[in-house]
Amino acid sequence: MSSGLQRRLLLLLLLPLLLLAMLNTWFDFRSADSAALEQDRQLLNLAPLLADSVIAGGASVENPPVLLTAPPVDEFLSTRPELAAFAVVSLEGKVLVGNDWLTGLPPTTKEAEFSSEEHQGVTYRIVSQRAKTAAGELVVRLADGSDPRQQWLTLLALKVVLPNLVLAVAGFFAVNWAVRTALRPLLELKDAVERRSPRDLSALDPDASPDEVRPLVLSLNRLFGLVNAQAESQARFVADAAHQLRTPLAGLQAQVEAWAQAVTGSKNASNMPLTTVDSAQAAITLGADQVLRLRHAARRTSQLANQLLALSRADARSAQAQPLQRVDLQQLCEAVLESLLEAATRKDIDFGLEVAHAHISGQEWLLRELLVNLADNALKYTPAGGRVTLRCGLRPATADATPTPFLEVEDDGPGIAAHEQRRVLERFYRVPGTAIEGNGLGLAIADEIARVHRSHLQLASGAGGRGLRVWLCFAL
């Protein structure tokens, strides 16, 4: 967290500060440059006035010319006595009047020339221009030590670099503290999740997190809830499976134990190894009822194991992750009818179809399992000579709804009382007093598959109040 999100936040917050500092430096320089250009124009305007201030030559060559400074030049020199200087220089470079340090060769042309020169720690902006005066052709020079551009460059470290450096360092610590403080709830949430044991799936407190983190906390709570529900479902499934398998396995074990005792009794009666006992004496005779009981226990165990496997595979939380495919409900009903037609014929049941074209997005193998369980239940509980019908198609549209695909199984058997119709969808629940053998898983498996397809089983009495009608509608 500290090396990832915090580093990115620091970079994103400090980078604009650095850009603003650079922009401020540029504006400072532009401001100084503009002020310097204004100073250059002022010096350029004062140079002719300084030339006009020479009103006469000296009494001799050694005497300086007579100077009467014009008011603007006098004001310029008096308002900044330590930062302003002037000189009237001969064409040979000798200072005739003014500051001696402004000596130098004259300009080669009559155009004004600008230069910069440092004197006594001050950088001066100097204008030099040839001019005709009352004392002949001379060179006039004006110097201004308050040039903002030159002073800005001289004081760059103090005016720009140092303040911006201090601002950057202070900004780094301030932003770092702010980021750490802002991210503390997220870091505490991370620590709280890391400290949890794999068995602790209790919900986090969303009110203890800031608004920006609350959606993450709610998502984690939903994930914890799903994992917890799946763990509970698996634990319940294992417990129920162990309980339901105990009865048929106990029957099988009892039969095998009886045969083992018979074999052991024959061996002890002969007092000889089993290999030497007469085959007729060692043979075990089974009655027809024992064989039928054994077959019934084996079939029930096999059916229960298959149903438990189907229930596990149809668990809504795991099946929803599998890809969907286009399923033709009419073909599905025809395939199920064909697979169960022999069982219906043996029981003399009128097993028929009422189908129309309909397609949905789903998992075909799960829908086949659903329809087989519903049809098998109907065939099992419908008496001989009864009727079972598979239906599919589209429910007619209503004023506020579009046509929806559906699957339906209807029989004219004993049916289920209205107060029991919801309970029979629970795992391993069987209506009290039911004479038909079963495990109580068929409708539970079908309801689990319906939930995978964002639907649910609906139960009602059949036509004329007889039998049972089970159906589900699919959302488009």
VOBASE-866552 format. One record per residue (C-alpha): x, y, z; residue number from 1; residue in one letter; chain. Coordinates in nm, 4 decimals. Layout:
BEGIN
        xx        yy        zz  pos  code  unit
         X         Y         Z  NUM     a     A
...
//
This chain:
BEGIN
        xx        yy        zz  pos  code  unit
    0.0000    0.0000    0.0000    1     m     A
    0.2707    0.2490    0.1043    2     s     A
    0.4855    0.1699   -0.2001    3     s     A
    0.1973    0.1701   -0.4473    4     g     A
   -0.1040    0.3920   -0.3894    5     l     A
    0.0758    0.6268   -0.1515    6     q     A
    0.3664    0.6758   -0.3932    7     r     A
    0.1291    0.7494   -0.6804    8     r     A
   -0.0653    0.9999   -0.4704    9     l     A
    0.2567    1.1738   -0.3656   10     l     A
    0.3712    1.1926   -0.7263   11     l     A
    0.0362    1.3197   -0.8515   12     l     A
    0.0175    1.5855   -0.5794   13     l     A
    0.3812    1.7010   -0.5828   14     l     A
    0.4176    1.7102   -0.9604   15     l     A
    0.1569    1.9897   -0.9977   16     p     A
    0.3347    2.1822   -0.7195   17     l     A
    0.6624    2.1538   -0.9103   18     l     A
    0.4964    2.2657   -1.2317   19     l     A
    0.3384    2.5619   -1.0513   20     l     A
    0.6791    2.6588   -0.9093   21     a     A
    0.8322    2.6492   -1.2569   22     m     A
    0.5419    2.8504   -1.3942   23     l     A
    0.5836    3.1049   -1.1155   24     n     A
    0.9540    3.1326   -1.1978   25     t     A
    0.8734    3.1939   -1.5623   26     w     A
    0.6170    3.4626   -1.4780   27     f     A
    0.8680    3.6280   -1.2433   28     d     A
    1.1238    3.6373   -1.5199   29     f     A
    0.8726    3.7708   -1.7716   30     r     A
    0.7694    4.0389   -1.5242   31     s     A
    1.1337    4.1347   -1.4666   32     a     A
    1.1981    4.1332   -1.8408   33     d     A
    0.9026    4.3637   -1.9025   34     s     A
    1.0221    4.6008   -1.6328   35     a     A
    1.3742    4.5929   -1.7808   36     a     A
    1.2430    4.6812   -2.1264   37     l     A
    1.0621    4.9773   -1.9718   38     e     A
    1.3890    5.0832   -1.8063   39     q     A
    1.5686    5.0542   -2.1427   40     d     A
    1.3098    5.2816   -2.3020   41     r     A
    1.3495    5.5324   -2.0166   42     q     A
    1.7301    5.5367   -2.0585   43     l     A
    1.6915    5.5738   -2.4339   44     l     A
    1.4619    5.8735   -2.3850   45     n     A
    1.6979    6.0383   -2.1315   46     l     A
    2.0142    6.0094   -2.3449   47     a     A
    1.9209    6.2965   -2.5874   48     p     A
    1.8181    6.5106   -2.2891   49     l     A
    2.1595    6.4508   -2.1304   50     l     A
    2.3255    6.5593   -2.4578   51     a     A
    2.1106    6.8754   -2.4627   52     d     A
    2.2240    6.9442   -2.1037   53     s     A
    2.5746    7.0320   -2.2386   54     v     A
    2.5301    7.4051   -2.3008   55     i     A
    2.8899    7.5080   -2.3731   56     a     A
    3.2436    7.3823   -2.4047   57     g     A
    3.5090    7.4302   -2.1409   58     g     A
    3.7301    7.7358   -2.1218   59     a     A
    4.0170    7.5191   -2.2416   60     s     A
    4.0751    7.1657   -2.3550   61     v     A
    4.1534    7.0607   -1.9989   62     e     A
    3.8325    7.2126   -1.8613   63     n     A
    3.5121    7.0133   -1.8707   64     p     A
    3.2158    7.1361   -2.0718   65     p     A
    2.9449    7.3383   -1.9035   66     v     A
    2.6548    7.1140   -1.8022   67     l     A
    2.3025    7.2186   -1.7022   68     l     A
    2.1062    6.8968   -1.6501   69     t     A
    1.7571    6.8845   -1.7837   70     a     A
    1.4858    6.8337   -1.5174   71     p     A
    1.4047    6.4710   -1.6260   72     p     A
    1.7720    6.3779   -1.6097   73     v     A
    1.8105    6.5552   -1.2784   74     d     A
    1.5058    6.3706   -1.1406   75     e     A
    1.6429    6.0367   -1.2637   76     f     A
    1.9751    6.0961   -1.0907   77     l     A
    1.8297    6.2365   -0.7676   78     s     A
    1.5631    5.9701   -0.7050   79     t     A
    1.8197    5.6884   -0.7096   80     r     A
    2.1514    5.8425   -0.6048   81     p     A
    2.3274    5.5100   -0.5409   82     e     A
    2.1821    5.3213   -0.8386   83     l     A
    2.2088    5.5871   -1.1107   84     a     A
    2.5152    5.7311   -1.2855   85     a     A
    2.5978    5.9415   -1.5900   86     f     A
    2.8999    6.0562   -1.7859   87     a     A
    2.9881    6.2781   -2.0774   88     v     A
    3.2798    6.1127   -2.2559   89     v     A
    3.5062    6.2326   -2.5298   90     s     A
    3.5512    6.0378   -2.8493   91     l     A
    3.8820    5.9159   -2.7099   92     e     A
    3.7023    5.7528   -2.4166   93     g     A
    3.7938    6.0072   -2.1487   94     k     A
    3.5260    6.1012   -1.8967   95     v     A
    3.4768    6.4774   -1.9106   96     l     A
    3.1834    6.5069   -1.6689   97     v     A
    3.0216    6.2481   -1.4433   98     g     A
    3.1250    5.9129   -1.2956   99     n     A
    3.4769    5.8071   -1.3869  100     d     A
    3.3968    5.4333   -1.4073  101     w     A
    3.1759    5.4927   -1.7142  102     l     A
    3.4796    5.5323   -1.9356  103     t     A
    3.5191    5.3315   -2.2520  104     g     A
    3.5326    5.3450   -2.6269  105     l     A
    3.2474    5.5285   -2.7980  106     p     A
    2.9842    5.3521   -3.0142  107     p     A
    3.0853    5.3014   -3.3740  108     t     A
    2.7532    5.4333   -3.5024  109     t     A
    2.5119    5.7022   -3.4008  110     k     A
    2.2620    5.4396   -3.2767  111     e     A
    2.2274    5.3937   -2.9018  112     a     A
    2.4052    5.0880   -2.7609  113     e     A
    2.3047    4.8988   -2.4454  114     f     A
    2.5391    4.7017   -2.2231  115     s     A
    2.5543    4.5603   -1.8691  116     s     A
    2.8439    4.6160   -1.6304  117     e     A
    2.9014    4.5341   -1.2663  118     e     A
    3.0389    4.8057   -1.0385  119     h     A
    3.0805    4.7744   -0.6629  120     q     A
    2.8556    4.4657   -0.6518  121     g     A
    2.5743    4.6243   -0.8526  122     v     A
    2.4935    4.5275   -1.2090  123     t     A
    2.4125    4.8407   -1.4136  124     y     A
    2.2235    4.8706   -1.7377  125     r     A
    2.4153    5.1276   -1.9470  126     i     A
    2.3083    5.3187   -2.2591  127     v     A
    2.5767    5.4873   -2.4744  128     s     A
    2.5039    5.7217   -2.7651  129     q     A
    2.6984    5.9658   -2.9798  130     r     A
    2.5419    6.3082   -2.9915  131     a     A
    2.6209    6.6568   -3.1221  132     k     A
    2.6377    6.8999   -2.8318  133     t     A
    2.7255    7.2619   -2.7777  134     a     A
    3.0791    7.1410   -2.6991  135     a     A
    3.1046    6.9311   -3.0160  136     g     A
    3.0437    6.5598   -3.0791  137     e     A
    3.0581    6.3725   -2.7524  138     l     A
    2.9351    6.0431   -2.6059  139     v     A
    2.6669    6.0510   -2.3350  140     v     A
    2.6227    5.7566   -2.0993  141     r     A
    2.3480    5.6803   -1.8462  142     l     A
    2.3578    5.3856   -1.6070  143     a     A
    2.0714    5.2385   -1.4047  144     d     A
    2.1495    4.9885   -1.1300  145     g     A
    1.7840    4.9036   -1.0640  146     s     A
    1.7407    4.6900   -1.3763  147     d     A
    1.4901    4.4216   -1.2585  148     p     A
    1.6110    4.1667   -1.5103  149     r     A
    1.9730    4.1916   -1.4062  150     q     A
    1.8846    4.1969   -1.0384  151     q     A
    1.6546    3.8987   -1.0877  152     w     A
    1.9350    3.6990   -1.2458  153     l     A
    2.1714    3.8029   -0.9693  154     t     A
    1.9280    3.7138   -0.6925  155     l     A
    1.7918    3.4040   -0.8661  156     l     A
    1.8972    3.1706   -0.5850  157     a     A
    1.7422    3.3842   -0.3146  158     l     A
    1.4270    3.4924   -0.4947  159     k     A
    1.3307    3.1756   -0.6831  160     v     A
    1.5370    2.8644   -0.6213  161     v     A
    1.5498    2.8785   -0.2436  162     l     A
    1.1817    2.9684   -0.1855  163     p     A
    1.0656    2.7056   -0.4321  164     n     A
    1.2997    2.4478   -0.2817  165     l     A
    1.1657    2.5252    0.0655  166     v     A
    0.8128    2.5084   -0.0736  167     l     A
    0.8828    2.1714   -0.2390  168     a     A
    1.0323    2.0218    0.0786  169     v     A
    0.7512    2.1572    0.2957  170     a     A
    0.4973    2.0411    0.0380  171     g     A
    0.6486    1.6919    0.0350  172     f     A
    0.6176    1.6526    0.4118  173     f     A
    0.2724    1.8131    0.4180  174     a     A
    0.1409    1.6007    0.1330  175     v     A
    0.3036    1.2883    0.2760  176     n     A
    0.1350    1.3490    0.6099  177     w     A
   -0.1978    1.4230    0.4400  178     a     A
   -0.1781    1.1095    0.2259  179     v     A
   -0.0886    0.8907    0.5241  180     r     A
   -0.3733    1.0387    0.7248  181     t     A
   -0.6207    0.9990    0.4380  182     a     A
   -0.5128    0.6399    0.3692  183     l     A
   -0.5119    0.5324    0.7346  184     r     A
   -0.8677    0.3843    0.7219  185     p     A
   -0.7719    0.1863    0.4115  186     l     A
   -0.4520    0.0619    0.5763  187     l     A
   -0.6485   -0.0320    0.8888  188     e     A
   -0.8954   -0.2197    0.6702  189     l     A
   -0.6068   -0.4038    0.5037  190     k     A
   -0.4598   -0.4964    0.8444  191     d     A
   -0.8008   -0.6097    0.9706  192     a     A
   -0.8450   -0.8414    0.6713  193     v     A
   -0.4870   -0.9749    0.6989  194     e     A
   -0.5274   -1.0525    1.0699  195     r     A
   -0.8378   -1.2627    1.0104  196     r     A
   -0.8227   -1.6383    1.0280  197     s     A
   -0.9568   -1.8389    0.7313  198     p     A
   -1.2558   -1.9367    0.9453  199     r     A
   -1.3534   -1.5783    1.0324  200     d     A
   -1.6021   -1.4718    0.7638  201     l     A
   -1.7941   -1.2202    0.9717  202     s     A
   -1.8925   -0.8934    0.8037  203     a     A
   -1.6767   -0.5826    0.8317  204     l     A
   -1.8260   -0.2667    0.9799  205     d     A
   -1.8985   -0.0335    0.6832  206     p     A
   -1.9663    0.2639    0.9140  207     d     A
   -1.6035    0.2537    1.0322  208     a     A
   -1.4775    0.3254    0.6800  209     s     A
   -1.4863    0.6526    0.4826  210     p     A
   -1.7434    0.6975    0.2085  211     d     A
   -1.4916    0.6245   -0.0692  212     e     A
   -1.3966    0.2874    0.0848  213     v     A
   -1.7494    0.1852    0.1853  214     r     A
   -1.8345    0.0251   -0.1538  215     p     A
   -1.5215   -0.1908   -0.1187  216     l     A
   -1.6241   -0.2933    0.2345  217     v     A
   -1.9766   -0.3780    0.1172  218     l     A
   -1.8331   -0.5853   -0.1691  219     s     A
   -1.6068   -0.7698    0.0740  220     l     A
   -1.9038   -0.8351    0.3015  221     n     A
   -2.1003   -0.9770    0.0078  222     r     A
   -1.8032   -1.1972   -0.0782  223     l     A
   -1.7722   -1.3127    0.2833  224     f     A
   -2.1440   -1.3882    0.2838  225     g     A
   -2.1222   -1.5951   -0.0347  226     l     A
   -1.8185   -1.7880    0.0895  227     v     A
   -1.9823   -1.8423    0.4273  228     n     A
   -2.3073   -1.9593    0.2652  229     a     A
   -2.1161   -2.1941    0.0374  230     q     A
   -1.9204   -2.3358    0.3309  231     a     A
   -2.2407   -2.3853    0.5281  232     e     A
   -2.4048   -2.5430    0.2232  233     s     A
   -2.1163   -2.7844    0.1811  234     q     A
   -2.1182   -2.8725    0.5503  235     a     A
   -2.4953   -2.9270    0.5399  236     r     A
   -2.4611   -3.1279    0.2203  237     f     A
   -2.1976   -3.3568    0.3724  238     v     A
   -2.4049   -3.4065    0.6873  239     a     A
   -2.7243   -3.4790    0.4924  240     d     A
   -2.5435   -3.7107    0.2534  241     a     A
   -2.3892   -3.9066    0.5391  242     a     A
   -2.7293   -3.9337    0.7084  243     h     A
   -2.9125   -4.0468    0.3953  244     q     A
   -2.6468   -4.2951    0.2857  245     l     A
   -2.6482   -4.4608    0.6285  246     r     A
   -2.9799   -4.6432    0.5750  247     t     A
   -2.9160   -4.8184    0.2389  248     p     A
   -2.5575   -4.8951    0.3321  249     l     A
   -2.6739   -5.0466    0.6614  250     a     A
   -2.9142   -5.2718    0.4656  251     g     A
   -2.6385   -5.3868    0.2336  252     l     A
   -2.4065   -5.4515    0.5269  253     q     A
   -2.6728   -5.6523    0.7103  254     a     A
   -2.7238   -5.8800    0.4070  255     q     A
   -2.3502   -5.9301    0.3599  256     v     A
   -2.3023   -5.9983    0.7333  257     e     A
   -2.5771   -6.2633    0.7228  258     a     A
   -2.4054   -6.4399    0.4337  259     w     A
   -2.0692   -6.4158    0.6069  260     a     A
   -2.2146   -6.5754    0.9207  261     q     A
   -2.3644   -6.8540    0.7100  262     a     A
   -2.0290   -6.9231    0.5483  263     v     A
   -1.8515   -6.9119    0.8861  264     t     A
   -2.1118   -7.1518    1.0362  265     g     A
   -2.0633   -7.4042    0.7565  266     s     A
   -1.6877   -7.3904    0.8004  267     k     A
   -1.7038   -7.4426    1.1766  268     n     A
   -1.9556   -7.7250    1.1416  269     a     A
   -1.7173   -7.9245    0.9255  270     s     A
   -1.4180   -7.8297    1.1434  271     n     A
   -1.2064   -7.8251    0.8270  272     m     A
   -1.0714   -7.5555    0.5995  273     p     A
   -1.3315   -7.4016    0.3725  274     l     A
   -1.1616   -7.5444    0.0647  275     t     A
   -1.2293   -7.8962    0.1801  276     t     A
   -1.5924   -7.8469    0.2667  277     v     A
   -1.8342   -8.0053    0.0280  278     d     A
   -1.9571   -7.7469   -0.2209  279     s     A
   -2.3171   -7.8350   -0.1561  280     a     A
   -2.2674   -7.7889    0.2169  281     q     A
   -2.0801   -7.4575    0.1727  282     a     A
   -2.3320   -7.3187   -0.0740  283     a     A
   -2.5569   -7.0395    0.0515  284     i     A
   -2.9178   -7.0495   -0.0489  285     t     A
   -3.0856   -6.7088   -0.0896  286     l     A
   -3.4567   -6.6569   -0.0948  287     g     A
   -3.6238   -6.4433   -0.3597  288     a     A
   -3.7170   -6.1802   -0.0999  289     d     A
   -3.3501   -6.1483    0.0074  290     q     A
   -3.2337   -6.0977   -0.3491  291     v     A
   -3.5021   -5.8357   -0.4088  292     l     A
   -3.4127   -5.6542   -0.0865  293     r     A
   -3.0474   -5.6578   -0.1857  294     l     A
   -3.1255   -5.5227   -0.5328  295     r     A
   -3.3510   -5.2562   -0.3844  296     h     A
   -3.0808   -5.1411   -0.1399  297     a     A
   -2.8181   -5.1321   -0.4164  298     a     A
   -3.0456   -4.9366   -0.6515  299     r     A
   -3.1413   -4.6914   -0.3786  300     r     A
   -2.7758   -4.6370   -0.2876  301     t     A
   -2.6819   -4.5819   -0.6518  302     s     A
   -2.9744   -4.3442   -0.7075  303     q     A
   -2.8937   -4.1478   -0.3924  304     l     A
   -2.5269   -4.1169   -0.4896  305     a     A
   -2.6249   -3.9907   -0.8363  306     n     A
   -2.8712   -3.7415   -0.6909  307     q     A
   -2.6180   -3.6141   -0.4395  308     l     A
   -2.3667   -3.5656   -0.7180  309     l     A
   -2.6277   -3.3817   -0.9271  310     a     A
   -2.7201   -3.1616   -0.6308  311     l     A
   -2.3565   -3.0752   -0.5728  312     s     A
   -2.3021   -2.9880   -0.9414  313     r     A
   -2.6247   -2.7837   -0.9532  314     a     A
   -2.5279   -2.5644   -0.6586  315     d     A
   -2.6265   -2.2129   -0.7682  316     a     A
   -2.3085   -2.0433   -0.6441  317     r     A
   -2.0781   -2.2692   -0.8477  318     s     A
   -2.2956   -2.3333   -1.1552  319     a     A
   -2.3433   -1.9613   -1.2289  320     q     A
   -1.9738   -1.9330   -1.3172  321     a     A
   -2.0133   -2.1742   -1.6110  322     q     A
   -2.0745   -2.0364   -1.9629  323     p     A
   -2.4311   -2.0176   -2.0991  324     l     A
   -2.5476   -2.1635   -2.4295  325     q     A
   -2.8582   -2.1476   -2.6476  326     r     A
   -3.1010   -2.4223   -2.5444  327     v     A
   -3.3965   -2.5422   -2.7542  328     d     A
   -3.6680   -2.6304   -2.5000  329     l     A
   -3.8689   -2.8325   -2.7533  330     q     A
   -3.5734   -3.0582   -2.8353  331     q     A
   -3.4986   -3.0898   -2.4644  332     l     A
   -3.8536   -3.2117   -2.3875  333     c     A
   -3.8458   -3.4589   -2.6760  334     e     A
   -3.5112   -3.6021   -2.5582  335     a     A
   -3.6383   -3.6459   -2.1999  336     v     A
   -3.9601   -3.8092   -2.3244  337     l     A
   -3.7595   -4.0571   -2.5277  338     e     A
   -3.5332   -4.1466   -2.2324  339     s     A
   -3.8271   -4.2130   -1.9922  340     l     A
   -4.0791   -4.3572   -2.2371  341     l     A
   -3.9914   -4.7196   -2.1542  342     e     A
   -4.0461   -4.6633   -1.7806  343     a     A
   -4.3833   -4.4972   -1.8535  344     a     A
   -4.4872   -4.7842   -2.0832  345     t     A
   -4.4049   -5.0469   -1.8175  346     r     A
   -4.6351   -4.8640   -1.5769  347     k     A
   -4.9076   -4.8097   -1.8397  348     d     A
   -4.8904   -4.4282   -1.8083  349     i     A
   -4.9928   -4.1951   -2.0897  350     d     A
   -4.6700   -3.9974   -2.1284  351     f     A
   -4.7124   -3.7132   -2.3787  352     g     A
   -4.5876   -3.3783   -2.5067  353     l     A
   -4.7464   -3.0384   -2.5611  354     e     A
   -4.4589   -2.8320   -2.6963  355     v     A
   -4.3893   -2.5225   -2.9035  356     a     A
   -4.0678   -2.3629   -3.0230  357     h     A
   -3.8853   -2.1721   -2.7479  358     a     A
   -3.5198   -2.0925   -2.6838  359     h     A
   -3.3362   -1.9649   -2.3759  360     i     A
   -2.9790   -1.8983   -2.2674  361     s     A
   -2.8796   -2.1552   -2.0095  362     g     A
   -2.6894   -2.4747   -1.9359  363     q     A
   -2.8409   -2.7640   -2.1266  364     e     A
   -2.7108   -3.0450   -1.9061  365     w     A
   -2.8585   -2.8795   -1.5963  366     l     A
   -3.1951   -2.8187   -1.7624  367     l     A
   -3.2002   -3.1834   -1.8727  368     r     A
   -3.1328   -3.2872   -1.5123  369     e     A
   -3.4168   -3.0605   -1.3957  370     l     A
   -3.6681   -3.1981   -1.6448  371     l     A
   -3.5652   -3.5606   -1.5811  372     v     A
   -3.6134   -3.5150   -1.2061  373     n     A
   -3.9576   -3.3573   -1.2505  374     l     A
   -4.0714   -3.6191   -1.5029  375     a     A
   -3.9279   -3.9080   -1.2975  376     d     A
   -4.1128   -3.7843   -0.9875  377     n     A
   -4.4366   -3.7577   -1.1859  378     a     A
   -4.4000   -4.1101   -1.3278  379     l     A
   -4.3089   -4.2516   -0.9872  380     k     A
   -4.6119   -4.1080   -0.8013  381     y     A
   -4.8710   -4.1367   -1.0791  382     t     A
   -5.0660   -4.4656   -1.0552  383     p     A
   -5.0983   -4.7076   -1.3473  384     a     A
   -5.3314   -4.5803   -1.6179  385     g     A
   -5.2560   -4.2181   -1.5272  386     g     A
   -5.1283   -3.9326   -1.7404  387     r     A
   -4.8051   -3.7271   -1.7388  388     v     A
   -4.7506   -3.4367   -1.9776  389     t     A
   -4.4372   -3.2372   -2.0587  390     l     A
   -4.4947   -2.8836   -2.1855  391     r     A
   -4.2777   -2.6002   -2.3134  392     c     A
   -4.3248   -2.2846   -2.5168  393     g     A
   -4.3977   -1.9167   -2.4568  394     l     A
   -4.6450   -1.7808   -2.2050  395     r     A
   -4.8855   -1.5359   -2.3734  396     p     A
   -4.7926   -1.1706   -2.3421  397     a     A
   -4.9873   -0.9467   -2.1059  398     t     A
   -5.0385   -0.5713   -2.1023  399     a     A
   -4.7238   -0.5121   -1.8946  400     d     A
   -4.5094   -0.8143   -1.9868  401     a     A
   -4.3599   -0.9833   -2.2923  402     t     A
   -4.3974   -1.3551   -2.3736  403     p     A
   -4.1660   -1.5666   -2.1547  404     t     A
   -4.0329   -1.9212   -2.2168  405     p     A
   -4.1453   -2.1903   -1.9742  406     f     A
   -4.1090   -2.5598   -1.8860  407     l     A
   -4.3890   -2.7570   -1.7206  408     e     A
   -4.4645   -3.1104   -1.5999  409     v     A
   -4.8217   -3.2088   -1.5047  410     e     A
   -4.9603   -3.5372   -1.3764  411     d     A
   -5.2922   -3.6642   -1.2408  412     d     A
   -5.1470   -3.8510   -0.9414  413     g     A
   -5.2192   -3.7931   -0.5720  414     p     A
   -5.0707   -3.4429   -0.5755  415     g     A
   -4.9299   -3.2500   -0.2812  416     i     A
   -5.1312   -3.0581   -0.0254  417     a     A
   -5.1040   -2.6795   -0.0560  418     a     A
   -4.9355   -2.6387    0.2852  419     h     A
   -4.6677   -2.8939    0.1872  420     e     A
   -4.5846   -2.7556   -0.1582  421     q     A
   -4.3057   -2.5259   -0.0403  422     r     A
   -4.1556   -2.7751    0.2026  423     r     A
   -4.1086   -3.0468   -0.0605  424     v     A
   -3.8480   -2.8217   -0.2242  425     l     A
   -3.6240   -2.8647    0.0811  426     e     A
   -3.3478   -3.1208    0.0658  427     r     A
   -3.4377   -3.4689    0.1945  428     f     A
   -3.7892   -3.3642    0.2946  429     y     A
   -4.0642   -3.6158    0.2189  430     r     A
   -4.4347   -3.5727    0.2774  431     v     A
   -4.5353   -3.7796    0.5841  432     p     A
   -4.7229   -4.0965    0.4976  433     g     A
   -4.5787   -4.1272    0.1457  434     t     A
   -4.5707   -4.4927    0.0465  435     a     A
   -4.3422   -4.4527   -0.2561  436     i     A
   -3.9728   -4.5016   -0.1810  437     e     A
   -3.7562   -4.1930   -0.2401  438     g     A
   -3.4784   -3.9733   -0.1071  439     n     A
   -3.6468   -3.6329   -0.1074  440     g     A
   -3.3935   -3.4836   -0.3491  441     l     A
   -3.5658   -3.4696   -0.6888  442     g     A
   -3.7555   -3.1421   -0.6418  443     l     A
   -3.4680   -2.9880   -0.4413  444     a     A
   -3.2295   -3.0516   -0.7316  445     i     A
   -3.4810   -2.9059   -0.9790  446     a     A
   -3.5294   -2.5940   -0.7650  447     d     A
   -3.1522   -2.5445   -0.7345  448     e     A
   -3.1173   -2.5626   -1.1140  449     i     A
   -3.4059   -2.3169   -1.1547  450     a     A
   -3.2239   -2.0672   -0.9330  451     r     A
   -2.9121   -2.1062   -1.1474  452     v     A
   -3.1288   -1.9831   -1.4371  453     h     A
   -3.2662   -1.6891   -1.2317  454     r     A
   -3.6044   -1.8564   -1.1800  455     s     A
   -3.7784   -2.0792   -0.9264  456     h     A
   -4.0111   -2.3771   -0.9251  457     l     A
   -4.3809   -2.3131   -0.8838  458     q     A
   -4.6208   -2.5872   -0.7688  459     l     A
   -4.9968   -2.6074   -0.8007  460     a     A
   -5.2715   -2.8656   -0.8401  461     s     A
   -5.3241   -3.0155   -1.1838  462     g     A
   -5.6277   -2.9891   -1.4099  463     a     A
   -5.9564   -3.0368   -1.2272  464     g     A
   -5.7788   -3.0115   -0.8900  465     g     A
   -5.6102   -3.3510   -0.9386  466     r     A
   -5.2413   -3.4320   -0.9422  467     g     A
   -4.9552   -3.1860   -0.9437  468     l     A
   -4.8360   -2.9214   -1.1889  469     r     A
   -4.4750   -2.7992   -1.1603  470     v     A
   -4.3412   -2.5229   -1.3850  471     w     A
   -4.0838   -2.2484   -1.4139  472     l     A
   -4.0592   -1.9400   -1.6362  473     c     A
   -3.7331   -1.8011   -1.7743  474     f     A
   -3.6390   -1.4361   -1.7949  475     a     A
   -3.5343   -1.3202   -2.1421  476     l     A
//
